[in-house]
């Protein structure tokens, strides 16, 4: 076999075969990436990738009439209609403050006006035992949107010459919260106890909000300008269509559906098509290169056949080379695919989505199908060209 290998490959250029192998690597990688992305995208659209975050925040669109004092709030009838939808499991109101509030810090030397909101505890995305308040308590626990901390660190703090904070260090900072209304004024020791990835707001306990609104505000139940919904699937087209039909807005930026979902699928399809074309081209280059190897070694092959070698023996040497090359290509593709997937899954987790590090069954089936097609085409081509010389 070593003699056959030397006769067939001695003095032959291997750069063309190497180029075909690189083409096969690129084409196969693009194809498998597209298949896996399509599978992941389908999970996102079906809501399977974020099963623990089935909440969206809904508000009415602001129009010119709101500029002149018309309130953009939900009526009881509208809330009942939303609650009656099949895809809505639970509905909660945002309770806003009816009093003036500001925050000051002598240590950091800043002052800012504030707004507060409260939601029922069942809609919070963290179970924080310190997020409790009772009448007479001086410390006011606060939950802040994680996005707000980023805005402070990279927007407000640099422009005002204030220090930046990590999530842990800001929890140790005490801020004076001054609230006033009805001729009354009181100061509380505000302390951040947690960060929300679900709700973009500054939250205080509902018990505090009810007490403060009664003491410093009007005391009556305020109309809801925002609602928080627990739904079956925040990515569902039924939810998106309902929101669009009613002229509402979803303030959660995680709805992936409708035209955006279609555009993503088109993009994935384009990647798959390019990968398939590159793979076909690499198969063609493999075929032409091995035809060229056989053609250039035709005299040696005929001599070997006259000496008693079988066509299968000669074909076997060439098919082994194809198998080795394709094996290296496949291992390289899988390695790159798994490494890139680990980074993708890690990044998606930071966005609140859960994906498996394992490849989908569909991806493995495509690997098997493409590998079988690639090898069968090349094996048959080699065998046919060797037999022609017999």
Buried (B, 14 or more C-beta within 10 A) or exposed (E): EEEBEEBBBEEEEEEBBEEBBBBBBBBBBBBBBBBBBBBBBBBBBEBBBBEEBBBBBBBBEEEEEEEEEEEBEBEEEBBEBBEEBEBBEBBBBBBBBBBBBEBBBEEBEBEEEBEBBBBBEEBBBEEBEBBEBEEEBEBBBBBBBBEBBEEBBEEBBEEEEBEEBEEEEBBEBEBBBBBBBEEEEBEBEBBBBBBBBBBBBBBBBBBBBBBBBEBBBEEEEBBBBBBBBBBBBBBBEBBBEBBEEBEBBBBBEBBBBBEEBEEBBEEBEEBBEBBBEBBEBBBEBBBEBBBBBBEBBBEBBEEBBEEEBEBEBBBBBBBEBBBEBBEEBBEBBBEBBEEEBEEBBEEBEEEBBBBEEEBBEEBEEBBEEBBEEBBEBBBEBBBEBBEEBE
